[in-house]
Amino acid sequence: MIPYVIKTRQFIQVNDPAAKNRLFSYRVVPTRGTEILIETGALAKQVEILGSISCPVLMMISTGDMAASPEKAKEAFALIPPREQDHFR
């Protein structure tokens, strides 16, 4: 297993391409952390996973977030049972 990768500017994915030059990002990325993020992202897309959450959830969303989609976060949040939800913008 490769322990890390060196990333280029093309590796940085943001919703607003103009923001790419203003973002701080590490040049070297450990591969294990990236693997865990990909696995977690895949799980978070599964409706049955989100629907099975039974603990309190606090989700903080920024409509000005240039790296993550606030709309996708809201869609995911709506799939979590409304036992104890807090939503801040």
Buried (B, 14 or more C-beta within 10 A) or exposed (E): EEEBEEBEEEEBEBEEEEBBEEEEEEEEBEEEEEEEEEEEEEEEEEEEBBEEEEEEBEBEBEEEBBBEEBEEBBEBBEBBEEEEBEEEE
